[in-house]
Amino acid sequence: MVPIFDDNYSYIVTDTVAQVSALVDPADPGPVLDAWSTLAQAEQAFELTAIWTTHHHQDHSGGNERIAQQFPGIEVMGPAAEVIPGRTRSLEGGDEFDHGALRVRVMASRGHTSGGISYLVGGPGTPSTLPAAAAVGAGAEDAEAAALFCGDTLFVGGCGRLFEGSAEQMHASLGAMASLDPSTRVFCGHEYTLANLKFASMMDPANEHLARKLDEVMLLRQKSAFSVPSTLRSELMTNPFLRCDDPVVARTVASLAGASLVTEVDVDDEVAVFAALRQLKDKFS
């Protein structure tokens, strides 16, 4: 993990067997390449072979061309449906490729943008050199779990704004993520967790898992520690955007939407619940 800008995260993904490394959304090349260099000196990172871009926003794709100039021949990957700076390989949901011994599956992640993608790396029985999950909801048993680099689609406790896509698209993208193995580690693009969980607690006030996670994240952030990664298991228990089929969440959203958005929500319509939930979050501060 490499924190960049005010609250973004970039990532360095390394296979130590094949001795190759990739950069995920390295929008600020300075700190990302500094981190890579430090790891390389410790033989924990190796030759940079690829950049994996999740979507076109500048705070995710803005470093591609500068890094490509410093590392001629590096493969710049990104969604086919968007204009990605320096892209040399276009990807769509369902594509797969190898990063050393690691198998990478591309997931369509429309909603935040019109054609974003996510990268699912490894999984049970697949060689993995990614560090064991160390955040809330993750345990030692998840050390060989898959890693999901999901940009601004799924956040810890929340999801991305609908800048270009529709509620239907984002709901479908999150639904595909929700169907992954619960041990999957969630590596998102921003440190938005504390605000997300405070909002989530309003939507699901009796959720004990959520209350504990909020307390734990508050302590982490007081120490300026990362709240990322989470696990899909934890998100399924606490993230309201993955729980629009839960009657408690649906009724709370419908009630609040009727009061503040002046709109009626069919509690049996998951997309309608999701759309109202996202609108409520947009107004939350």
Number of C-alpha atoms within 10 A of each C-alpha: 15 18 19 19 11 8 10 21 26 26 21 22 27 25 20 17 12 13 17 19 22 24 25 26 31 29 26 24 19 14 16 24 17 12 17 24 15 12 15 14 10 10 11 17 22 21 15 21 18 22 28 28 31 32 30 21 17 14 18 24 26 20 20 27 17 15 23 17 11 9 14 9 12 18 19 24 21 30 27 17 17 17 15 25 18 20 21 15 15 15 23 19 18 9 13 16 12 11 20 17 18 20 17 21 18 22 25 24 32 27 26 24 25 20 23 30 30 30 24 22 26 24 22 14 9 14 18 24 17 18 12 17 25 18 19 20 20 21 13 10 10 19 21 22 26 27 26 27 28 25 29 26 28 29 25 27 28 25 25 18 19 20 10 12 17 18 21 15 20 27 24 17 22 19 14 13 24 18 10 14 15 17 24 29 32 28 26 25 28 22 19 18 21 21 17 20 24 17 20 24 20 14 21 22 15 11 14 13 13 23 17 14 19 23 12 16 20 18 13 16 14 8 9 9 12 17 23 24 24 24 28 26 18 22 25 16 16 26 25 29 26 22 21 24 17 14 12 17 23 26 19 18 29 21 17 19 19 14 11 11 14 10 13 16 22 14 22 14 12 19 21 21 27 26 21 23 23 21 16 17 17 12 9 11 7
